[in-house]
Amino acid sequence: MPALGAAKVLRLWLSYQRYALLLVGAPAACVALAVTRLPWWAAGLIAVAGLAPARFGVTVLARWPRKLRATRVGLARIAAGTFTPASIRSYCGDPCFRVVARELLAASGVPGAERRAIVHRFTGELRAEGSVAMLVDHVRGTVTIGGAEKAI
């Protein structure tokens, strides 16, 4: 896997974790402000309300090693000449990994407008696939996927 310099890793960390930092930092700032300006009970209510976004932010922060590994694998594919835009398709189903997909497309030389279009197209495809219903009828021996019935 390609070695990344400290400056590049720091840039990637800030890029990949910006939403997590917002989800953790905004509630913390609101609580700090409330503690200094509002009655204790109001600060408590704000703290309780901030638990859900902060907890989600911590979850997003914890995904950093997986994002970095995905980036390194993608960069190795770019260096080997085996990278194609289709190889980032699976990343587009998760908002946390869409940033990784955009980073890899940028590293492979795909222009900005085309990057956005590729990620948007793959995101739409994955959403459509995720919303397809599958019904299995064991009595009749059929599977219905998105309205099309097939015998099993």
Secondary structure as the mmCIF struct_conf table of DSSP 4:
data_model
#
loop_
_struct_conf.conf_type_id
_struct_conf.id
_struct_conf.beg_label_comp_id
_struct_conf.beg_label_asym_id
_struct_conf.beg_label_seq_id
_struct_conf.end_label_comp_id
_struct_conf.end_label_asym_id
_struct_conf.end_label_seq_id
HELX_RH_AL_P HELX_RH_AL_P1 ALA A 6 ARG A 37
BEND BEND1 LEU A 38 LEU A 38
HELX_RH_AL_P HELX_RH_AL_P2 TRP A 40 ALA A 62
TURN_TY1_P TURN_TY1_P1 ARG A 63 ARG A 63
HELX_RH_AL_P HELX_RH_AL_P3 TRP A 64 ALA A 80
TURN_TY1_P TURN_TY1_P2 GLY A 81 GLY A 81
HELX_RH_3T_P HELX_RH_3T_P1 PRO A 85 GLY A 93
BEND BEND2 ASP A 94 ASP A 94
HELX_RH_AL_P HELX_RH_AL_P4 PRO A 95 ALA A 107
TURN_TY1_P TURN_TY1_P3 SER A 108 GLY A 109
HELX_RH_AL_P HELX_RH_AL_P5 GLY A 112 GLY A 130
TURN_TY1_P TURN_TY1_P4 SER A 131 SER A 131
STRN STRN1 MET A 134 ASP A 137
TURN_TY1_P TURN_TY1_P5 HIS A 138 GLY A 141
STRN STRN2 THR A 142 ILE A 145
TURN_TY1_P TURN_TY1_P6 GLY A 146 GLY A 147
STRN STRN3 ALA A 148 ALA A 151
#
